[in-house]
């Protein structure tokens, strides 16, 4: 939950919408796995490079 809340609101909404729009359960699980992997690494957003605001220069 902390990783979710650490993301900006637009990313929170994007991830939830992206997952909920999946038609197949397998696709939902794949997207959830991708989301969790990106949160764990902390430097990706939808497979794009991303830095938390505190780290931006």
N, C-alpha and C positions, 0 to 999 in steps of 0.2 A: 504494500500500500504506500509505503514511503517513496518508492521509486515512481509510482503513478503520480503522487501529489507533487513530486519534485519537477515534473514536466509542466510546461505551460498549458493553460486551458485548451488552446487549439489542438495540441497534440493529444491530450486526454480525450477530447471529442473525436478526433480523427481515428484513433485506435479503436474506440468503442464502436463507432459507426462502421468501420472497415470490418471488424469481426462480426458484428450483427448482420451485415449484408451478405455474408457467406451463406450459400444455399445448402451445402453439404456439411455434415458434422466434421468430416475429415478436414475440410478446408478451414473451418473454425479453429480446430485444434492446431493446424499448421500455423495459422495467423497468431494464435495465442502464444505458441512457442517462439515465433519470430519476435513478437512484442517483448516477451520476457527476456530473450537473449539480448535484444537491443537495450533494454533497461539495465541488464546486468553489466553490459559493457559500458554503458553511459555515453557513448559517442556516436550513436546512430539514431536516426528517426526515419522510419519507412525506407530503410536501406540507403539513406543519404547521410552524409557527414553532418553531425550536429554537436554543438558544445553548449553546455548549460550557461546561462547568462553570466554567472559569476566567473566563468573561465574565459569568456570572450575578451578579446583585446581590441 
